[in-house]
Each structure stands twice: as structure tokens, then as C-alpha cells.
């Protein structure tokens, strides 16, 4: 569920960084109308991701599938989350050091 929040671009998560970089580039070239459309579309997608996440957290199952032991036992989910984190971190480092 944290990946949904990262995809939505919530500021504490790494998914916010690429969106911030794009917004910064749009401001640099003075396309404020395009920036406003970009922000509105991002807020709409964030709204849907938040609804999915909240509904998943609020459902009471006898076995919570998002607990820590499930993530450690399910290596595919763990590997996917790790690769997502590392790729986003690599994009940020590339932007910082080479641009």
C-alpha cells in the first residue's frame, strides 16, 4: 500500500521527487498553464490512490496480508518494492549529479 502512496506523489515518499523535478522544469520554461494542468491531474490520481489505500487499510481481515512477516515471506513483492525504490533513487541521483 505504501507503493500506491509513492505512485500518487505524496511528499514524504520517493514518488514525489520525479513529479517535483518535472514541475521545477516546467516552471523554468515558464509554462504555468501546463503546470496547473499537471498539478490538477496529479491531485486527481492521488485522490484515487488514497481511496484505494484507505479502503485496503480499513478492511478487517482475520489475516492481515500487509504485515511484516508476509512481506518478508513473499520475496517477489519484496524484490519489486526494492527495485522500485532503487530505480527511483537512481533517477534522483542521476538528476542531481549530471544535470
Biopython code that builds the backbone (N, CA, C, O; Angstrom):
import numpy as np
from Bio.PDB.StructureBuilder import StructureBuilder

atoms = [
    (1, "UNK", "N", (0.817, -1.190, 0.000)),
    (1, "UNK", "CA", (0.000, 0.000, 0.000)),
    (1, "UNK", "C", (0.866, 1.261, 0.000)),
    (1, "UNK", "O", (0.436, 2.317, -0.465)),
    (2, "UNK", "N", (2.058, 1.144, 0.513)),
    (2, "UNK", "CA", (2.955, 2.300, 0.511)),
    (2, "UNK", "C", (3.385, 2.632, -0.912)),
    (2, "UNK", "O", (3.628, 3.796, -1.231)),
    (3, "UNK", "N", (3.479, 1.627, -1.761)),
    (3, "UNK", "CA", (3.808, 1.902, -3.167)),
    (3, "UNK", "C", (2.717, 2.717, -3.849)),
    (3, "UNK", "O", (3.014, 3.546, -4.709)),
    (4, "UNK", "N", (1.450, 2.492, -3.477)),
    (4, "UNK", "CA", (0.367, 3.316, -4.019)),
    (4, "UNK", "C", (0.550, 4.774, -3.613)),
    (4, "UNK", "O", (0.362, 5.677, -4.429)),
    (5, "UNK", "N", (0.917, 5.004, -2.358)),
    (5, "UNK", "CA", (1.125, 6.377, -1.900)),
    (5, "UNK", "C", (2.340, 7.005, -2.577)),
    (5, "UNK", "O", (2.353, 8.206, -2.847)),
    (6, "UNK", "N", (3.353, 6.199, -2.847)),
    (6, "UNK", "CA", (4.517, 6.714, -3.561)),
    (6, "UNK", "C", (4.173, 7.042, -5.008)),
    (6, "UNK", "O", (4.625, 8.056, -5.539)),
    (7, "UNK", "N", (3.374, 6.187, -5.649)),
    (7, "UNK", "CA", (2.941, 6.466, -7.023)),
    (7, "UNK", "C", (2.070, 7.712, -7.097)),
    (7, "UNK", "O", (2.107, 8.453, -8.079)),
    (8, "UNK", "N", (1.293, 7.930, -6.054)),
    (8, "UNK", "CA", (0.440, 9.112, -6.021)),
    (8, "UNK", "C", (1.224, 10.401, -5.882)),
    (8, "UNK", "O", (0.713, 11.469, -6.218)),
    (9, "UNK", "N", (2.441, 10.327, -5.398)),
    (9, "UNK", "CA", (3.283, 11.511, -5.286)),
    (9, "UNK", "C", (3.132, 12.233, -3.968)),
    (9, "UNK", "O", (3.265, 13.456, -3.913)),
    (10, "UNK", "N", (2.858, 11.502, -2.906)),
    (10, "UNK", "CA", (2.780, 12.104, -1.588)),
    (10, "UNK", "C", (4.181, 12.555, -1.184)),
    (10, "UNK", "O", (5.130, 11.788, -1.343)),
    (11, "UNK", "N", (4.344, 13.779, -0.663)),
    (11, "UNK", "CA", (5.679, 14.329, -0.434)),
    (11, "UNK", "C", (6.658, 13.537, 0.423)),
    (11, "UNK", "O", (7.848, 13.604, 0.117)),
    (12, "UNK", "N", (6.293, 12.808, 1.446)),
    (12, "UNK", "CA", (7.372, 12.101, 2.152)),
    (12, "UNK", "C", (7.932, 10.905, 1.390)),
    (12, "UNK", "O", (9.007, 10.414, 1.735)),
    (13, "UNK", "N", (7.238, 10.426, 0.374)),
    (13, "UNK", "CA", (7.678, 9.239, -0.345)),
    (13, "UNK", "C", (8.492, 9.615, -1.567)),
    (13, "UNK", "O", (8.475, 10.766, -2.001)),
    (14, "UNK", "N", (9.214, 8.632, -2.129)),
    (14, "UNK", "CA", (10.105, 8.901, -3.255)),
    (14, "UNK", "C", (9.381, 9.189, -4.556)),
    (14, "UNK", "O", (9.986, 9.749, -5.471)),
    (15, "UNK", "N", (8.120, 8.833, -4.676)),
    (15, "UNK", "CA", (7.371, 9.127, -5.890)),
    (15, "UNK", "C", (7.124, 10.607, -6.092)),
    (15, "UNK", "O", (6.769, 11.042, -7.188)),
    (16, "UNK", "N", (7.313, 11.381, -5.035)),
    (16, "UNK", "CA", (7.142, 12.825, -5.137)),
    (16, "UNK", "C", (8.305, 13.479, -5.875)),
    (16, "UNK", "O", (8.120, 14.491, -6.551)),
    (17, "UNK", "N", (9.491, 12.913, -5.752)),
    (17, "UNK", "CA", (10.696, 13.535, -6.327)),
    (17, "UNK", "C", (10.631, 13.690, -7.844)),
    (17, "UNK", "O", (10.922, 14.782, -8.333)),
    (18, "UNK", "N", (10.267, 12.661, -8.624)),
    (18, "UNK", "CA", (10.205, 12.880, -10.079)),
    (18, "UNK", "C", (9.149, 13.908, -10.479)),
    (18, "UNK", "O", (9.343, 14.682, -11.417)),
    (19, "UNK", "N", (8.030, 13.906, -9.754)),
    (19, "UNK", "CA", (6.992, 14.891, -10.070)),
    (19, "UNK", "C", (7.461, 16.298, -9.724)),
    (19, "UNK", "O", (7.138, 17.257, -10.425)),
    (20, "UNK", "N", (8.214, 16.417, -8.655)),
    (20, "UNK", "CA", (8.753, 17.717, -8.293)),
    (20, "UNK", "C", (9.785, 18.192, -9.313)),
    (20, "UNK", "O", (9.833, 19.379, -9.637)),
    (21, "UNK", "N", (10.592, 17.294, -9.812)),
    (21, "UNK", "CA", (11.598, 17.640, -10.816)),
    (21, "UNK", "C", (10.919, 18.106, -12.104)),
    (21, "UNK", "O", (11.359, 19.073, -12.726)),
    (22, "UNK", "N", (9.851, 17.419, -12.500)),
    (22, "UNK", "CA", (9.115, 17.822, -13.702)),
    (22, "UNK", "C", (8.463, 19.190, -13.503)),
    (22, "UNK", "O", (8.496, 20.034, -14.399)),
    (23, "UNK", "N", (7.870, 19.407, -12.327)),
    (23, "UNK", "CA", (7.250, 20.702, -12.052)),
    (23, "UNK", "C", (8.292, 21.815, -12.046)),
    (23, "UNK", "O", (8.032, 22.916, -12.531)),
    (24, "UNK", "N", (9.463, 21.531, -11.503)),
    (24, "UNK", "CA", (10.544, 22.516, -11.491)),
    (24, "UNK", "C", (10.996, 22.860, -12.914)),
    (24, "UNK", "O", (11.273, 24.022, -13.213)),
    (25, "UNK", "N", (11.070, 21.856, -13.788)),
    (25, "UNK", "CA", (11.459, 22.100, -15.179)),
    (25, "UNK", "C", (10.398, 22.906, -15.919)),
    (25, "UNK", "O", (10.724, 23.760, -16.743)),
    (26, "UNK", "N", (9.134, 22.635, -15.626)),
    (26, "UNK", "CA", (8.052, 23.392, -16.270)),
    (26, "UNK", "C", (8.069, 24.849, -15.811)),
    (26, "UNK", "O", (7.820, 25.751, -16.610)),
    (27, "UNK", "N", (8.358, 25.081, -14.548)),
    (27, "UNK", "CA", (8.466, 26.459, -14.050)),
    (27, "UNK", "C", (9.636, 27.169, -14.721)),
    (27, "UNK", "O", (9.551, 28.354, -15.044)),
    (28, "UNK", "N", (10.731, 26.436, -14.929)),
    (28, "UNK", "CA", (11.925, 27.029, -15.538)),
    (28, "UNK", "C", (11.660, 27.526, -16.956)),
    (28, "UNK", "O", (12.239, 28.527, -17.378)),
    (29, "UNK", "N", (10.783, 26.831, -17.701)),
    (29, "UNK", "CA", (10.500, 27.267, -19.069)),
    (29, "UNK", "C", (9.228, 28.115, -19.159)),
    (29, "UNK", "O", (8.761, 28.419, -20.257)),
    (30, "UNK", "N", (8.671, 28.494, -18.013)),
    (30, "UNK", "CA", (7.543, 29.433, -17.906)),
    (30, "UNK", "C", (6.258, 28.950, -18.584)),
    (30, "UNK", "O", (5.571, 29.738, -19.235)),
    (31, "UNK", "N", (5.930, 27.670, -18.437)),
    (31, "UNK", "CA", (4.659, 27.132, -18.919)),
    (31, "UNK", "C", (3.741, 26.914, -17.726)),
    (31, "UNK", "O", (3.544, 25.783, -17.283)),
    (32, "UNK", "N", (3.189, 27.990, -17.215)),
    (32, "UNK", "CA", (2.397, 27.903, -15.997)),
    (32, "UNK", "C", (1.043, 27.244, -16.234)),
    (32, "UNK", "O", (0.513, 26.601, -15.327)),
    (33, "UNK", "N", (0.476, 27.383, -17.412)),
    (33, "UNK", "CA", (-0.785, 26.714, -17.708)),
    (33, "UNK", "C", (-0.598, 25.202, -17.732)),
    (33, "UNK", "O", (-1.426, 24.464, -17.198)),
    (34, "UNK", "N", (0.488, 24.740, -18.351)),
    (34, "UNK", "CA", (0.809, 23.317, -18.367)),
    (34, "UNK", "C", (1.072, 22.807, -16.950)),
    (34, "UNK", "O", (0.696, 21.684, -16.613)),
    (35, "UNK", "N", (1.709, 23.620, -16.131)),
    (35, "UNK", "CA", (1.960, 23.242, -14.740)),
    (35, "UNK", "C", (0.663, 23.096, -13.960)),
    (35, "UNK", "O", (0.528, 22.172, -13.157)),
    (36, "UNK", "N", (-0.278, 23.978, -14.179)),
    (36, "UNK", "CA", (-1.544, 23.866, -13.461)),
    (36, "UNK", "C", (-2.312, 22.613, -13.887)),
    (36, "UNK", "O", (-2.932, 21.960, -13.048)),
    (37, "UNK", "N", (-2.281, 22.270, -15.168)),
    (37, "UNK", "CA", (-2.916, 21.032, -15.627)),
    (37, "UNK", "C", (-2.211, 19.821, -15.021)),
    (37, "UNK", "O", (-2.866, 18.869, -14.597)),
    (38, "UNK", "N", (-0.899, 19.853, -14.980)),
    (38, "UNK", "CA", (-0.100, 18.777, -14.395)),
    (38, "UNK", "C", (-0.439, 18.579, -12.913)),
    (38, "UNK", "O", (-0.590, 17.443, -12.463)),
    (39, "UNK", "N", (-0.556, 19.652, -12.168)),
    (39, "UNK", "CA", (-0.874, 19.557, -10.749)),
    (39, "UNK", "C", (-2.285, 19.039, -10.525)),
    (39, "UNK", "O", (-2.510, 18.223, -9.631)),
    (40, "UNK", "N", (-3.237, 19.502, -11.326)),
    (40, "UNK", "CA", (-4.627, 19.042, -11.179)),
    (40, "UNK", "C", (-4.732, 17.544, -11.482)),
    (40, "UNK", "O", (-5.411, 16.815, -10.759)),
    (41, "UNK", "N", (-4.079, 17.089, -12.523)),
    (41, "UNK", "CA", (-4.119, 15.657, -12.862)),
    (41, "UNK", "C", (-3.442, 14.833, -11.782)),
    (41, "UNK", "O", (-3.919, 13.749, -11.445)),
    (42, "UNK", "N", (-2.336, 15.326, -11.234)),
    (42, "UNK", "CA", (-1.668, 14.608, -10.152)),
    (42, "UNK", "C", (-2.524, 14.545, -8.894)),
    (42, "UNK", "O", (-2.521, 13.530, -8.197)),
    (43, "UNK", "N", (-3.248, 15.601, -8.599)),
    (43, "UNK", "CA", (-4.123, 15.581, -7.430)),
    (43, "UNK", "C", (-5.284, 14.611, -7.617)),
    (43, "UNK", "O", (-5.715, 13.963, -6.663)),
    (44, "UNK", "N", (-5.788, 14.512, -8.837)),
    (44, "UNK", "CA", (-6.864, 13.552, -9.105)),
    (44, "UNK", "C", (-6.357, 12.120, -8.929)),
    (44, "UNK", "O", (-7.030, 11.302, -8.302)),
    (45, "UNK", "N", (-5.189, 11.810, -9.472)),
    (45, "UNK", "CA", (-4.655, 10.458, -9.306)),
    (45, "UNK", "C", (-4.303, 10.177, -7.846)),
    (45, "UNK", "O", (-4.493, 9.057, -7.371)),
    (46, "UNK", "N", (-3.799, 11.166, -7.141)),
    (46, "UNK", "CA", (-3.502, 10.979, -5.718)),
    (46, "UNK", "C", (-4.769, 10.689, -4.935)),
    (46, "UNK", "O", (-4.748, 9.880, -4.007)),
    (47, "UNK", "N", (-5.866, 11.331, -5.289)),
    (47, "UNK", "CA", (-7.144, 11.081, -4.629)),
    (47, "UNK", "C", (-7.563, 9.625, -4.792)),
    (47, "UNK", "O", (-7.987, 8.994, -3.824)),
    (48, "UNK", "N", (-7.448, 9.084, -6.006)),
    (48, "UNK", "CA", (-7.829, 7.697, -6.230)),
    (48, "UNK", "C", (-6.893, 6.729, -5.520)),
    (48, "UNK", "O", (-7.346, 5.729, -4.962)),
    (49, "UNK", "N", (-5.597, 7.011, -5.533)),
    (49, "UNK", "CA", (-4.655, 6.146, -4.818)),
    (49, "UNK", "C", (-4.919, 6.180, -3.312)),
    (49, "UNK", "O", (-4.830, 5.147, -2.649)),
    (50, "UNK", "N", (-5.239, 7.335, -2.776)),
    (50, "UNK", "CA", (-5.552, 7.419, -1.349)),
    (50, "UNK", "C", (-6.826, 6.653, -1.014)),
    (50, "UNK", "O", (-6.895, 6.003, 0.029)),
    (51, "UNK", "N", (-7.822, 6.717, -1.870)),
    (51, "UNK", "CA", (-9.051, 5.952, -1.618)),
    (51, "UNK", "C", (-8.781, 4.459, -1.625)),
    (51, "UNK", "O", (-9.312, 3.733, -0.784)),
    (52, "UNK", "N", (-7.967, 3.989, -2.555)),
    (52, "UNK", "CA", (-7.616, 2.568, -2.594)),
    (52, "UNK", "C", (-6.853, 2.174, -1.335)),
    (52, "UNK", "O", (-7.139, 1.138, -0.736)),
    (53, "UNK", "N", (-5.887, 2.993, -0.932)),
    (53, "UNK", "CA", (-5.080, 2.677, 0.241)),
    (53, "UNK", "C", (-5.909, 2.691, 1.509)),
    (53, "UNK", "O", (-5.792, 1.777, 2.326)),
    (54, "UNK", "N", (-6.743, 3.701, 1.698)),
    (54, "UNK", "CA", (-7.552, 3.773, 2.913)),
    (54, "UNK", "C", (-8.547, 2.628, 2.985)),
    (54, "UNK", "O", (-8.755, 2.057, 4.056)),
    (55, "UNK", "N", (-9.160, 2.286, 1.868)),
    (55, "UNK", "CA", (-10.119, 1.180, 1.910)),
    (55, "UNK", "C", (-9.415, -0.137, 2.199)),
    (55, "UNK", "O", (-9.978, -0.995, 2.879)),
    (56, "UNK", "N", (-8.196, -0.317, 1.697)),
    (56, "UNK", "CA", (-7.457, -1.548, 1.977)),
    (56, "UNK", "C", (-7.011, -1.608, 3.439)),
    (56, "UNK", "O", (-6.997, -2.686, 4.032)),
    (57, "UNK", "N", (-6.651, -0.472, 4.021)),
    (57, "UNK", "CA", (-6.224, -0.460, 5.424)),
    (57, "UNK", "C", (-7.401, -0.630, 6.376)),
    (57, "UNK", "O", (-7.234, -1.167, 7.471)),
    (58, "UNK", "N", (-8.563, -0.190, 5.983)),
    (58, "UNK", "CA", (-9.701, -0.224, 6.890)),
    (58, "UNK", "C", (-10.481, -1.529, 6.863)),
    (58, "UNK", "O", (-11.316, -1.767, 7.736)),
    (59, "UNK", "N", (-10.224, -2.370, 5.884)),
    (59, "UNK", "CA", (-10.911, -3.659, 5.817)),
    (59, "UNK", "C", (-10.316, -4.567, 6.886)),
    (59, "UNK", "O", (-9.097, -4.687, 7.009)),
    (60, "UNK", "N", (-11.191, -5.199, 7.651)),
    (60, "UNK", "CA", (-10.711, -6.082, 8.714)),
    (60, "UNK", "C", (-10.734, -7.522, 8.225)),
    (60, "UNK", "O", (-11.801, -8.111, 8.047)),
    (61, "UNK", "N", (-9.573, -8.072, 8.015)),
    (61, "UNK", "CA", (-9.418, -9.475, 7.657)),
    (61, "UNK", "C", (-8.901, -10.222, 8.881)),
    (61, "UNK", "O", (-8.227, -9.635, 9.728)),
    (62, "UNK", "N", (-9.209, -11.500, 8.979)),
    (62, "UNK", "CA", (-8.618, -12.264, 10.083)),
    (62, "UNK", "C", (-7.098, -12.370, 9.941)),
    (62, "UNK", "O", (-6.378, -12.401, 10.939)),
    (63, "UNK", "N", (-6.622, -12.423, 8.717)),
    (63, "UNK", "CA", (-5.176, -12.438, 8.470)),
    (63, "UNK", "C", (-4.818, -11.174, 7.711)),
    (63, "UNK", "O", (-5.220, -10.996, 6.561)),
    (64, "UNK", "N", (-4.076, -10.313, 8.344)),
    (64, "UNK", "CA", (-3.646, -9.088, 7.658)),
    (64, "UNK", "C", (-2.504, -9.420, 6.718)),
    (64, "UNK", "O", (-1.443, -9.866, 7.154)),
    (65, "UNK", "N", (-2.719, -9.205, 5.434)),
    (65, "UNK", "CA", (-1.713, -9.566, 4.449)),
    (65, "UNK", "C", (-0.628, -8.513, 4.280)),
    (65, "UNK", "O", (0.356, -8.753, 3.580)),
    (66, "UNK", "N", (-0.781, -7.384, 4.890)),
    (66, "UNK", "CA", (0.231, -6.351, 4.711)),
    (66, "UNK", "C", (1.144, -6.241, 5.926)),
    (66, "UNK", "O", (1.861, -5.252, 6.075)),
    (67, "UNK", "N", (1.124, -7.238, 6.786)),
    (67, "UNK", "CA", (2.017, -7.172, 7.939)),
    (67, "UNK", "C", (3.438, -7.539, 7.541)),
    (67, "UNK", "O", (3.697, -7.944, 6.407)),
    (68, "UNK", "N", (4.334, -7.393, 8.472)),
    (68, "UNK", "CA", (5.756, -7.515, 8.175)),
    (68, "UNK", "C", (6.158, -8.939, 7.786)),
    (68, "UNK", "O", (6.962, -9.121, 6.872)),
    (69, "UNK", "N", (5.621, -9.930, 8.452)),
    (69, "UNK", "CA", (6.030, -11.304, 8.144)),
    (69, "UNK", "C", (5.597, -11.708, 6.740)),
    (69, "UNK", "O", (6.298, -12.470, 6.074)),
    (70, "UNK", "N", (4.459, -11.211, 6.285)),
    (70, "UNK", "CA", (4.021, -11.538, 4.933)),
    (70, "UNK", "C", (4.954, -10.928, 3.903)),
    (70, "UNK", "O", (5.267, -11.566, 2.898)),
    (71, "UNK", "N", (5.404, -9.700, 4.137)),
    (71, "UNK", "CA", (6.311, -9.055, 3.187)),
    (71, "UNK", "C", (7.647, -9.769, 3.126)),
    (71, "UNK", "O", (8.238, -9.899, 2.054)),
    (72, "UNK", "N", (8.127, -10.234, 4.275)),
    (72, "UNK", "CA", (9.405, -10.935, 4.262)),
    (72, "UNK", "C", (9.285, -12.319, 3.653)),
    (72, "UNK", "O", (10.239, -12.799, 3.041)),
    (73, "UNK", "N", (8.149, -12.971, 3.801)),
    (73, "UNK", "CA", (7.974, -14.293, 3.207)),
    (73, "UNK", "C", (7.689, -14.226, 1.720)),
    (73, "UNK", "O", (8.037, -15.149, 0.984)),
    (74, "UNK", "N", (7.077, -13.173, 1.273)),
    (74, "UNK", "CA", (6.760, -13.048, -0.139)),
    (74, "UNK", "C", (7.904, -12.307, -0.826)),
    (74, "UNK", "O", (7.904, -11.078, -0.896)),
    (75, "UNK", "N", (8.872, -13.058, -1.327)),
    (75, "UNK", "CA", (10.084, -12.436, -1.867)),
    (75, "UNK", "C", (9.818, -11.669, -3.149)),
    (75, "UNK", "O", (10.546, -10.720, -3.439)),
    (76, "UNK", "N", (8.818, -12.031, -3.925)),
    (76, "UNK", "CA", (8.546, -11.294, -5.167)),
    (76, "UNK", "C", (8.081, -9.881, -4.870)),
    (76, "UNK", "O", (8.522, -8.928, -5.513)),
    (77, "UNK", "N", (7.195, -9.744, -3.902)),
    (77, "UNK", "CA", (6.724, -8.418, -3.521)),
    (77, "UNK", "C", (7.854, -7.584, -2.928)),
    (77, "UNK", "O", (7.976, -6.393, -3.214)),
    (78, "UNK", "N", (8.673, -8.219, -2.104)),
    (78, "UNK", "CA", (9.812, -7.527, -1.506)),
    (78, "UNK", "C", (10.802, -7.092, -2.580)),
    (78, "UNK", "O", (11.304, -5.969, -2.540)),
    (79, "UNK", "N", (11.085, -7.972, -3.540)),
    (79, "UNK", "CA", (12.017, -7.650, -4.613)),
    (79, "UNK", "C", (11.485, -6.526, -5.503)),
    (79, "UNK", "O", (12.243, -5.650, -5.919)),
    (80, "UNK", "N", (10.195, -6.551, -5.792)),
    (80, "UNK", "CA", (9.589, -5.493, -6.602)),
    (80, "UNK", "C", (9.654, -4.154, -5.890)),
    (80, "UNK", "O", (9.967, -3.135, -6.506)),
    (81, "UNK", "N", (9.360, -4.147, -4.602)),
    (81, "UNK", "CA", (9.431, -2.906, -3.838)),
    (81, "UNK", "C", (10.859, -2.390, -3.766)),
    (81, "UNK", "O", (11.093, -1.185, -3.867)),
    (82, "UNK", "N", (11.805, -3.287, -3.594)),
    (82, "UNK", "CA", (13.209, -2.885, -3.523)),
    (82, "UNK", "C", (13.688, -2.315, -4.858)),
    (82, "UNK", "O", (14.381, -1.298, -4.882)),
    (83, "UNK", "N", (13.325, -2.961, -5.966)),
    (83, "UNK", "CA", (13.731, -2.453, -7.280)),
    (83, "UNK", "C", (13.088, -1.114, -7.599)),
    (83, "UNK", "O", (13.712, -0.257, -8.226)),
    (84, "UNK", "N", (11.838, -0.929, -7.170)),
    (84, "UNK", "CA", (11.179, 0.356, -7.362)),
    (84, "UNK", "C", (11.910, 1.451, -6.600)),
    (84, "UNK", "O", (12.146, 2.538, -7.128)),
    (85, "UNK", "N", (12.261, 1.157, -5.365)),
    (85, "UNK", "CA", (12.977, 2.126, -4.541)),
    (85, "UNK", "C", (14.335, 2.469, -5.151)),
    (85, "UNK", "O", (14.699, 3.641, -5.241)),
    (86, "UNK", "N", (15.078, 1.450, -5.567)),
    (86, "UNK", "CA", (16.409, 1.696, -6.114)),
    (86, "UNK", "C", (16.369, 2.425, -7.447)),
    (86, "UNK", "O", (17.237, 3.254, -7.719)),
    (87, "UNK", "N", (15.378, 2.134, -8.284)),
    (87, "UNK", "CA", (15.311, 2.824, -9.565)),
    (87, "UNK", "C", (14.950, 4.293, -9.389)),
    (87, "UNK", "O", (15.493, 5.152, -10.083)),
    (88, "UNK", "N", (14.045, 4.586, -8.475)),
    (88, "UNK", "CA", (13.692, 5.977, -8.230)),
    (88, "UNK", "C", (14.874, 6.715, -7.608)),
    (88, "UNK", "O", (15.145, 7.867, -7.947)),
    (89, "UNK", "N", (15.567, 6.050, -6.705)),
    (89, "UNK", "CA", (16.760, 6.660, -6.111)),
    (89, "UNK", "C", (17.832, 6.904, -7.166)),
    (89, "UNK", "O", (18.526, 7.919, -7.116)),
    (90, "UNK", "N", (17.974, 5.986, -8.121)),
    (90, "UNK", "CA", (18.942, 6.175, -9.196)),
    (90, "UNK", "C", (18.590, 7.342, -10.102)),
    (90, "UNK", "O", (19.476, 8.073, -10.543)),
    (91, "UNK", "N", (17.310, 7.523, -10.382)),
    (91, "UNK", "CA", (16.872, 8.654, -11.203)),
    (91, "UNK", "C", (17.178, 9.967, -10.500)),
    (91, "UNK", "O", (17.640, 10.921, -11.125)),
    (92, "UNK", "N", (16.920, 10.012, -9.207)),
    (92, "UNK", "CA", (17.185, 11.236, -8.445)),
    (92, "UNK", "C", (18.679, 11.531, -8.424)),
    (92, "UNK", "O", (19.081, 12.678, -8.615)),
    (93, "UNK", "N", (19.502, 10.519, -8.196)),
    (93, "UNK", "CA", (20.955, 10.737, -8.181)),
    (93, "UNK", "C", (21.471, 11.147, -9.543)),
    (93, "UNK", "O", (22.363, 11.992, -9.624)),
    (94, "UNK", "N", (20.944, 10.583, -10.615)),
    (94, "UNK", "CA", (21.343, 10.991, -11.958)),
    (94, "UNK", "C", (21.004, 12.450, -12.193)),
    (94, "UNK", "O", (21.808, 13.195, -12.754)),
    (95, "UNK", "N", (19.821, 12.864, -11.768)),
    (95, "UNK", "CA", (19.405, 14.245, -11.960)),
    (95, "UNK", "C", (20.295, 15.203, -11.164)),
    (95, "UNK", "O", (20.672, 16.264, -11.662)),
    (96, "UNK", "N", (20.621, 14.831, -9.948)),
    (96, "UNK", "CA", (21.415, 15.706, -9.083)),
    (96, "UNK", "C", (22.843, 15.839, -9.597)),
    (96, "UNK", "O", (23.381, 16.946, -9.615)),
    (97, "UNK", "N", (23.473, 14.740, -10.017)),
    (97, "UNK", "CA", (24.878, 14.775, -10.360)),
    (97, "UNK", "C", (25.179, 15.151, -11.799)),
    (97, "UNK", "O", (26.242, 15.707, -12.078)),
    (98, "UNK", "N", (24.261, 14.858, -12.727)),
    (98, "UNK", "CA", (24.578, 15.079, -14.134)),
    (98, "UNK", "C", (23.825, 16.226, -14.783)),
    (98, "UNK", "O", (24.139, 16.605, -15.911)),
    (99, "UNK", "N", (22.845, 16.783, -14.103)),
    (99, "UNK", "CA", (22.102, 17.871, -14.729)),
    (99, "UNK", "C", (22.266, 19.127, -13.928)),
    (99, "UNK", "O", (21.714, 20.166, -14.290)),
]
sb = StructureBuilder()
sb.init_structure("model")
sb.init_model(0)
sb.init_chain("A")
sb.init_seg("    ")
for serial, (resi, resn, name, xyz) in enumerate(atoms, 1):
    if name == "N":
        sb.init_residue(resn, " ", resi, " ")
    sb.init_atom(name, np.array(xyz, "f"), 0.0, 1.0, " ", f" {name:<3s}", serial, name[0])
structure = sb.get_structure()
